[in-house]
Amino acid sequence: MATTVSANTDKEVGAPPITSPSVSGKALVVLREAKNARVIEPAFDFIYLDPAHPVLQELRRREKLDEVIAPAKTEFEKILLVKRWVGLQWKFGHPDPYPPWNALTILDWVRSGKIRGFCGQYAQVFLQSLLSLGIQARYFELGTKTNPICHWNTEVWLNDFNKWAVVDATSNPDLSCHFERDGIPQNALELHNAYLDGQASTIKQIQDPVVLEFIGEEPKPFSLECYYNFRICMNQNQLDFPPKFVDMNTTWERYGDGVEWEDERTILWESNPGQAWWPMRRLTARRANRPEQLYWTMHNGVEMQLRWWDGNVYVLYLKQYSPAFDSFLVRFDGGPSTKLGVVSLSNHDWSPAPATSTYIMTPGGHKIEARTKAKDGSLGPMSYLDFESPKK
């Protein structure tokens, strides 16, 4: 059988799925076939908001969000329907007084005429609505060369594409959109690079005609200028940890909660001369310069690696990253997994397993399968290693 390694993130795993003893550089264990996820953990601490939070579940119930997403056939379609729903709640305006970061309060204040709300409020209602439905999202802030804090936005984890992507719910003729290149939704870093590379023409801005009709204004010519600079907010939970409001320019804990992207082509704010309207100081305590530092994976797959230990003893390492994770399930040669033992092939049940397990491998062909179980009982996609153990 030909060796193929296919990852359910559409990328190969970062480490070899099997590392085995070798003679003269030739591995004795032969990988025949594999399906493996690539798991990237966040480089910085991220504060999550539990989807079971009572405010989120009241939001879901009161606003009938399950009915909002009912027509969708895919998860991405659900996300776009929620974006449309948020964009139709009110017309862009000024939030004075500035409301708490609570979607229920924002909607109450908007509907009572107390405020109208701008990009921050659309993002907050959008993110909390998605979380109430079990869809992960995070905030980020954008800046041009002359304005480091020009827009507040959301990136959403798209299981349909196995990546983060910008989805902007702001009801504004130039926004209320997501961005695609060759049919693939783009994240903030990809849009940042497209702008700096002069490749904005390769990016397609996908706007919702229903929201544009509601706004009643024509959009301006498309531009990626505001993606010159961006920073990710590493706190998703402003319900339990509300930020201190200072003024309309300081509405979140930018210095402590933000991680700013830096590269050799971007002049960050404290080094940007002649822009005296805003204090010339560092905006965030932490910065990132490698994509994996900001773009961790949020799928429910498993990355597997089998390593030789000694003789015919091997260690299986399982890796995942999901805030909904409960446990690993493993199946060895079609039957339940047992530590340091070969199991019956007649039992097809999955058995719980720790992140590290030890196995004695008999000579011949074997297949180890693994998947995750979430807190709600749902099962992730299966990863597997199909291999030939050497005969003595």
C-alpha positions, -999 to 999 in steps of 0.1 A, spaced: 0 0 0 13 34 -9 21 58 20 -2 88 22 -5 113 50 -36 134 49 -44 159 76 -79 171 84 -65 206 85 -55 202 48 -18 204 60 6 177 69 14 172 106 43 192 120 61 161 133 65 126 117 35 105 127 58 75 136 93 76 149 108 42 151 141 23 156 162 21 125 191 2 110 215 21 87 190 50 86 161 27 75 130 28 97 119 -6 108 83 4 114 66 13 80 38 38 79 13 25 53 -14 51 56 -24 79 80 -50 106 86 -38 131 111 -48 165 123 -23 193 128 -28 209 162 -13 243 170 -17 255 206 -18 293 214 15 308 223 -2 333 247 -28 327 273 -64 332 260 -93 339 283 -124 320 270 -161 327 277 -180 296 284 -208 291 258 -230 278 287 -227 312 305 -263 322 315 -261 356 296 -252 337 264 -279 311 268 -305 338 275 -293 357 244 -298 325 224 -332 319 238 -345 355 238 -333 363 203 -344 330 188 -309 324 173 -316 288 165 -344 301 142 -319 326 127 -295 298 116 -322 272 107 -319 278 69 -282 271 69 -267 239 54 -232 245 66 -216 260 97 -202 289 76 -237 297 64 -248 298 100 -221 323 108 -231 345 78 -268 343 89 -259 355 124 -238 383 108 -268 394 88 -291 393 118 -267 415 138 -264 439 109 -301 443 107 -306 452 144 -297 489 142 -281 515 120 -245 526 126 -243 554 152 -225 567 183 -226 547 216 -229 575 242 -231 564 270 -208 535 262 -226 503 271 -213 472 290 -199 444 268 -231 425 272 -251 417 240 -284 417 259 -278 452 274 -266 465 240 -297 453 222 -319 467 250 -302 501 249 -303 502 210 -340 492 209 -350 518 235 -332 545 216 -306 552 243 -277 545 218 -271 534 183 -237 518 186 -207 515 163 -182 487 153 -175 477 189 -211 470 197 -217 450 164 -187 429 172 -197 423 208 -233 412 198 -219 391 170 -192 373 190 -215 366 220 -243 353 196 -218 329 179 -205 317 213 -240 310 225 -243 286 195 -210 269 202 -191 287 174 -157 302 184 -147 338 176 -123 365 189 -119 402 188 -91 421 170 -83 458 164 -71 474 132 -50 504 124 -38 524 94 -4 541 92 -19 573 106 -46 558 129 -36 528 150 -71 522 164 -94 527 134 -117 497 136 -128 468 160 -136 435 143 -140 397 147 -122 367 135 -142 335 135 -129 299 136 -143 282 105 -145 244 108 -156 243 72 -122 257 62 -101 247 92 -88 283 98 -95 317 113 -112 342 90 -124 378 93 -161 381 95 -172 417 100 -208 423 113 -206 461 113 -236 476 96 -217 501 75 -217 504 37 -179 497 36 -180 468 60 -206 440 69 -184 416 50 -159 388 48 -130 385 25 -120 357 1 -90 348 -21 -96 320 -46 -128 312 -27 -110 308 7 -121 332 36 -91 353 47 -78 362 82 -63 395 94 -27 384 87 -35 373 52 -52 406 45 -23 425 61 2 407 38 -20 412 8 -21 450 15 17 452 19 24 430 -11 2 452 -33 -21 422 -39 -54 438 -27 -68 431 -62 -66 394 -55 -90 398 -25 -127 398 -30 -149 416 -4 -181 397 1 -209 419 13 -244 410 22 -269 426 -1 -297 424 25 -277 444 50 -266 469 23 -302 475 14 -310 480 51 -281 506 54 -293 524 22 -259 538 13 -234 529 -15 -200 515 -4 -168 534 -11 -141 518 -34 -126 487 -17 -94 492 3 -73 471 27 -56 502 42 -69 495 77 -51 461 77 -17 478 78 -16 471 116 -36 447 138 -37 433 173 -56 403 187 -76 407 219 -67 377 241 -97 381 263 -130 368 250 -148 371 284 -157 407 291 -190 395 307 -171 384 338 -141 407 334 -155 440 321 -128 464 308 -126 499 323 -140 525 300 -116 555 297 -129 573 265 -140 564 230 -104 556 221 -97 534 252 -126 510 256 -106 478 263 -75 467 281 -53 472 250 -19 470 266 -26 439 288 -51 420 267 -37 427 232 -10 410 212 2 430 183 15 416 150 50 429 140 71 424 110 99 441 92 76 459 68 53 475 94 61 506 114 44 502 147 28 532 164 55 542 189 80 544 160 56 563 136 68 600 134 45 629 131 13 614 144 8 635 176 -30 632 179 -25 599 199 3 593 225 34 579 209 37 549 231 37 511 228 1 499 224 5 463 237 29 446 262 31 415 239 39 411 202 40 382 178 61 378 147 53 342 137 19 332 123 14 302 146 17 325 176 -16 341 167 -32 315 145 -37 284 167 -61 257 156 -96 253 172 -108 221 155 -118 190 175 -93 167 157 -64 148 172 -27 149 162 -11 115 167 25 104 171 38 69 178 74 67 191 96 37 197 106 33 233 125 0 236 123 -34 221 87 -39 210 74 -12 233 59 20 217 45 52 232 14 69 216 12 107 221 -21 124 215 -25 162 211 -56 184 208 -66 219 215 -102 229 220 -119 246 249 -148 221 246 -124 191 250 -134 164 275 -114 132 267 -95 112 241 -110 79 227 -87 53 212 -92 21 193 -64 -4 186 -68 -28 157 -105 -23 157 -110 -30 195 -107 -11 227 -73 2 238 -55 -13 268 -22 -1 282 8 -24 276 -12 -51 259 -26 -64 227 -64 -64 225 -92 -85 210 -101 -76 174 -138 -86 180 -147 -56 202 -152 -24 182 -158 -1 212 -137 30 217 -121 33 251 -109 64 270 -72 71 268 -47 95 284 -26 119 262 3 94 266 -2 56 264 23 27 261 18 -4 239 35 -36 232 34 -42 194 33 -77 180 49 -82 145 27 -74 116 1 -48 106 -16 -26 131 -40 4 131 -44 29 159 -74 52 157 -81 82 179 -107 109 183 -119 135 208 -150 136 229 -164 171 237 -180 182 270 -214 180 253 -207 144 242 -201 151 205 -173 132 188 -145 147 167 -132 134 134 -111 102 135 -73 102 131 -55 70 124 -21 55 119 -19 23 98 16 7 100 36 -25 98 56 -35 129 88 -54 121 91 -91 124 120 -104 145 
